[in-house]
Amino acid sequence: MTRLLLLRHAKSSWDQAGLADFDRPLAARGRRAATMIGEHLATHRLVPDRVLCSSARRTRETLIGLLPLIAADLDIKITRDLYEVGADAYIDSINALGANARTLLVIGHNPAIQETAIELIGSGNPALRDEIAEKFPTAGLAVIDFDVHKWSELRPKTGRVVAFFRPRELELVGSEPPSDDE
């Protein structure tokens, strides 16, 4: 089994007029959300082996917010192949660059990250799929499992959605895992 974590970059700043889209940094709220998602990944054992991250500034800053909270060796690939492209390019990048990771984290942009999730989900909780289709907010994280051994075997509609996390919900409920008796 392989697990794909699709993470939309955290909230970016629009404070600097005339700044190119590629160069937009995270807003203060985005930096907090990146840290919160990192804590959630670590607490819930959703730690990736490999990361594919768009080379845009806001995605790299989202990754930087996660790194201090992940106590594992990571293979990180920063690539422009995930910037201003569609779901097909995301799937192609996952196929080509996922390597032998059991858990792969992709940090990218909307609408491609949302479209990729919808394209890959074939089973699982239909309510989660509907939530992903309705809105994939900044710092939103979809967790999708596949019965493949190599990312090059990944095909549309073969994933099982197992979770969808939003920073706003994590703020409300905290990021502590449920006890075994819940």
Buried (B, 14 or more C-beta within 10 A) or exposed (E): EBBBBBBBBBBBBEEEEEEEEBEBBBBEBBBBBBBBBBBBBBEBEBBBBBBBBBBBBBBBBBBBBBEEBBEEEBBBBBBEBBBEBEBEBBBBBBBEBBBEBEBBBBBBBBEBBBBBBBBBBBEBBEEBBEBBEEEBBBBBBBBBBBEBEEBEEBEBEBBBBBBBBBBEEBEEEEBEEEEEEE
